[in-house]
Amino acid sequence: MSEEGVRKSAILLMSIGEEEAAEVLKYLGPKEVQKIGAAMASLSNVTHEEIEKTLREFRSETEQRTTLGMAADSYIRSVLTKALGDDKAANLIERILHGGDTSGIESLKWMDAASVAELIKNEHPQIIATILVHLEYDQASEILSKFPERLRNDVMLRIATLDGIQPHALRELNDVLTKLLSGGDHIKKTAMGGTKVAAEILNYMGGAIESGVINSIKEFDAELAQKIQDEMFVFEDIIKIDDRGIQLLLREIQSESLIVALKGATPELREKIFKNMSQRAAEMLRDDLEAKGPVRLSEVEAEQKEILKIVRRLADEGQIVLGGKGEETFV
């Protein structure tokens, strides 16, 4: 959700009353609640025109939608079970509605990273790895950063080599947390983990920690480490995005954030960015970069991480294609 979308959501919820707003928030995930809640708390000087415009847009959006797809999980379960029977439908339902029964994990998603790390740090690394692959990549990354280096590297190695979760592993998880995945021995293992998940988690880590983890995995299995690196999308990989994608990305980035992030970019990436801006905007950005002066590496990496979050969101929404990662063919 873009910053503008978060602001509009906050304005809408502040306009409809406490009970109605609370009812809406029940259906949102922890990230959305945190973002919108922070926006609601910081709202100030909202004009009547902005409120009316937001409400008009909301009404226009809702008039174009139907109830088709709402409460779809229960409908799909019922239809497949009636058509295939309990046994045949069980595995198919698990694949289609992947993650639908991870209610125990949901409680971790609402906790801060330090609390989760404290809760699970003394468990077996394999159990920790199994828990982390259920969480959002940035949250899993932050939790890992709270661990000692040896444990962090061990857990990441296990995430990268994890190709599924067996029923007995689910039982272990239920022992660790009060409520986690449901299912018995008849349920097939759920496809989670692997090099892609390991790469996504590493994408959210700082350069020093990221390099330490990769080097540790390389000592264990150089080929596996290379596979993880091949899956990673780092800031310099933005140069592989096509011009249209760069232009979409630039609309989402605050100018100050872009200036700081580009302080640590290669000349080639800078030129790619300049090329996709108007001549006047590119000249202003060049001047701002020169005038900025030295910037701490930690600040540069922080801004680059924020921009990468936007890149991944746009990629998930299908608005951009990450170059070199299975580019789409148009006919």
Order of alpha helices (4+ residues) and beta strands (2+ residues): alpha-alpha-alpha-alpha-alpha-alpha-alpha-alpha-alpha-alpha-alpha-alpha-alpha-alpha-alpha-alpha-alpha-alpha-alpha-alpha
